[in-house]
Amino acid sequence: MKKIGLSLSFLFVLLISYGQEASITGQLVDSDNEPILYANVALTQLMDTTLLKVEVSDDKGFFQFMELDPGNYRLDITFIGFNDLSQNVSLQDGESLDLQVLEMNSSAVDLETATVTASRAMVEVKSDRTVFNVEGTINSTGDNAIGLLRKAPGVLVDNNDNISVLSRSGVLVYIDGKRLPLQGEDLSNYLQNIPAEQIDRMDIITNPSAKYEAEGNAGIIDIRLKKDKNQGANGTISSTLTRGELTRGNANASGNFRNKKLNVYGSVGYSGGKNFNTIDFTSFQNQLQLIESNRFERDYDSYDFRIGTDFFLNQNNTIGFIITGGDNSGLGNSANRI
């Protein structure tokens, strides 16, 4: 009986040891060895490029991925003002891989000539949300809402402009506390037409309160737009053109009028051009290699507008309304090659 007991105990230890989950840890620093806070660290499976998790570096630059299976992965690290950093890693069963210190290089942005009108922390961490400030930071010019979301901590925008927060899909997007009734490509086109110059901040809410809809459990992004507090009238016009294999661009105009009794504001935007996706498949069957390539091209046009008014009842109370709308159209074609 003693021998049987020993054998069972030994077998139990073997079962516990087998299949232990692996982990990855590391620290992000800049060229001065200062920690980089709130950078996005995405973990992708190399075999099929499946996005597994997104973590955010903490207030000392550390990040970690726990409960991982053995295999080959890629880390993609992004943060505003720094060049993207990628690194392939291989994990053995039960391995705790410490990448030590990873240095990120500053991107070619001329910080000395950039105009920043206020001293403001780029990221603020609160109990229920992370605040990504735009106005008064280097983010405030030359981009749009979808581009800024690519830089926001904990937010991932994939190649099809699908938005997730901390690896959770089904994120709801709000403008000034009001939900946008758009999804997918319509949402992406709308956000492309909001220039950075019109945005005050982005609230990335991971623990929504009761004021938000119940289906926002995956996360909520509330984009807060600027409202000019100076009396009088003003306006801005901006446009961008991107030229690569295909061309796309956008144009925006916004205006504001304010006096002691009311504030009237509005904007109109257009984006259009061409985009494409390619998918390549390789399979083996009966000692034959089959290679299939698919390319989808699309021409698109998107228009949107926003107009609103605030009435100042007294120093502490304001009522107002906002109307938004838009139209999207597109034509695509697909080609298959085997």
N, C-alpha and C positions, 0 to 999 in steps of 0.2 A: 504493500500500500504506500509506503514511503517513496518508493521509486516512481510510482504513478503520479503522486502529488508533485514531485520535483519536475517531472516531464511536463505536466500541465502548466506549472508555473513558468517554466522556460518558454513554452509555446506562447503563453500569454504575453510575456515580455517581448517576444519577437513580433507579435501582432501589433503591439503598441508602437514599436519602433518603426514598423513599416508604414509608409504612407504619410509620414509627417509633412506638414505644410511648410513651405519655404517663405522667405521674406526678403525684402530689399529696403535698405536704408541709405541715406546720404545727406550731405549738407551742401547748400548752394551759397557761393560767395562771389564777390566781384573782384576786380583786379587789385583792389586795396585790402583784400581779405575781409571785407565787411559782409555780414550775412545778407542775403537777398530774401526779403519777406514777401509772402503771398504770391509766389510764382506758381504757375500751373505746371504740374508734372503728370503727364499722361502715360499710361502703360498699355502698350499694344502687343498682341500676340503676333510674332513674326510669321507663323505658318499661314495665317489667313487674314492678317492685318485687322483682326477684330479688336476694337477698343474695349479694354477690360475695366479699368478704373482711372479716375482722375483725383489726384490729391493736391493740396496746396501747402507750400512750405510755411513753417510756423514762424514765430517772432524771432527765432534764432537761425532761420534758414534750413532747418531740418525737415525732411520728409520721410515717409515710410509706407511701404505696401506690405500688408500681412496676409496670411492664409492663401498663399500662392501655390499652384501646382508646379512640378518641375517642367522645364521647357525653355524655349528661346523667346525672348521678349525684346521690345525696343522702348526706351524712355525718350519722350519728346518733352522738352522743357522750354517754356515761353514766359517772357515777362517784358513789359513795356520798357523801352530804352536799352534792351539787350538783344544780341543776336540769338536766334533759336539754337538750342543745344540738343543733339540726339546721341544716344548711346545704346548699342546692343548689349544685352546681358544674357547669360545662360545660367539657369538654376538647376541644381541637383536636388534630389529628394531630401527634404528637411534642411536644406542649406539656408543659413542666415547671411546673406550677401551684404557687406558694408562697402559702399562705393567711396567711402571717406569724403573728401572735399572735391566738389565739382565747381570749377571756375567758369563763370559766364562773362563774355566779352561785351563791352558797351557797343551798341550799334552806332552807325555813322550819322548821328543826329547832332547838329551843331547847337549844343545847349546854350552857348554864350549868346547866340543871335536869336534864340527862341524867346518870344515875348510872353512872359507869365505875369499876370496882373495881380496876383495875390499869393501869399504864402499859405499853402493848403496841403494837408497830407493826401497823398494819392489814394491810399486805402485806409479805411477805418473799420475795425472789427467790433461788432456789437453782439449782444446776446442772441438775437434772432436773425441777424443779417450781416452781410459785408457790404460796406458802402464804397463804391468805386467812383471817386470824384473826377470830374472832367473839367469844369470851369476852374480857371486858376492853376491848371497843371499843363504839362507838355502835351496832354491828350486833346487839348481844346481846339486844335486847328488841323485841317487837312485830312479828315477822316469822316466816317459816318457811323450810324448806330451799330450796324452789323460788324463793321471793322473794329469798333471799340469793344464789342462783346467778345471778340477773339482775344482781346488782351485782358479781359476782366478776370479776377481771381476766381477759380472754381468753375468757370464757364468754358464749355467747349463747343465750337461751331465746326461741324465737319464739312467735307467738300461739297455736300449737297445743301449746306446752310441749315441743317437740323441743329437745334440748340439743346444742350443738356447741361445740368448743374450737378457737379460731383458725381458724374456718370449716370445720373438719373434723367431719363427722357420724359416727355410729357410736360415740359416746363410751360407755364403761362407767362405771357408778356403783357405788362400794363404800361400805359402812358399817363403820367400824373394821377396814379391811383385808379385809373379806369382800364378795364380789361380790353385788349385788342381782340376782336372776333375774327382773327386771321390765323392760318396755319401754313406750314410748309413754305412753298415758293411765294405765295401771296404775302406772307409775313416777312420773308426775306426781302422782297422787293420794296415793301413799305419801309422797312428799317434802313435800306440803302438810301432812301430819299430824305432821311433825317440827318443833316450835317452835324458834325461835332460841335460847331459853333453855337448850335441851338440847345445843347444838352448841358444841364447843370451837374447831374450825377446819375449813377445807376445803383439802385438798391437790389442786391442779390440776396433774396430772402429764402433761407433754407428751413426755417421753422415758422411758417405763416400763422398769423393770429386769426381770430375769428372774423375779422373785417374782410378777409379775402375768401374766395370761394373754396369749398371743400376739395374740389378736384385739383387744387394747387399744391397737393402734398408732395409732388415731385420737386417743387421749387417754383419761385416766382421771381421774375425780373421786372422791377418797376423803374421805368426810365423817367426821370424828372427833368422837364424842360425848363429853360431859363425864361423868366419874365422880367423884362427891362423895368427897373424901378425909377428910372429917370423920366421926368415929365417931358412931353413933346413927342415928335415922330422920328422914327429911324427905320432903316431897312438894310438888308444884306442880299447880295447875289453871289452865288458860287457855282462852280462847275468843275468836273474832273473828266479826264479821258485816259483810259488804260489801253495800251497797245501791246499785244503780244502775238501769239498765233492768230487770235481773234481780237476784235475791238469791242469795247463797251465804254459807256460813259454815263454821267448824270448831271443834272442842272437843278438848282434850287433857288428860290427867292422867298424871303420872309420880311414881314413888316410889323411894326408895333406903334400904337399911339396911346399915350397915357396922360391923364390929368388928375386932378384931385378927386374926381368922382368915379372915373371908370378907366379901364384898360382894355383896349381892343388889339388883338394880335391875330396873325394868320401866316400861312406859308403854302407854297405850291411846289411840287417837285416832279421831276421826270427822270427815269433811268431806262436805258435800252442798250441793245447790242446783241452779241452772240456769246454763247458758252457751249461747252461740250463735256461729255463724260466718255471715258474709254474703259472697257472691261476685257481682260484677257483670261482665257481659261486654257489649262493644259491638263489632259487626261491620258491615261495609259490603259489600253484594252487589247487583249490578245496579241501582245508584243507590238502593238501599233501605238504611235504617239499622235494624239489628236490635239491640234492647236486651234482655238477659236478666238477671234477678236471681234468685239462689238464697239462701235463708235456712234454716239448719239449727239447730234448738233441741234441747237435751238436758237431761233431768233425771238427776242422778246421786247416788249414795250410796257412800261408801267408808269401810271400817273397817279398822283395823290394830292389831297389838299387838306388843310386844317384851318379852322377859324374859330375864335373864341372871344368872349367878353367877360370881364370881371367888374362887378359893381361894388364900390366900397361904401358899405352902409355906415360904418364908423371905424374906429381904430382897430377894433378886435373882430369885426364881422365883415365877411365878403361873400357875395353870392355870384354865380356865373354859370356859363354854359360853354360847351365846346362841341363842334361838329367836325367829323372827319369822314373822308371818303376817298375813293380811288377806283382805278380800272387797270386790269392786267390782261395782256393778250400775248400769245406766242404761237410759233409754228416750228415744229421739229421734224427731223428725219433721222432714220437709223440705218446703219449699214453693217452687215454681218460678213465676216470672212473666215472660211475654214481651210 
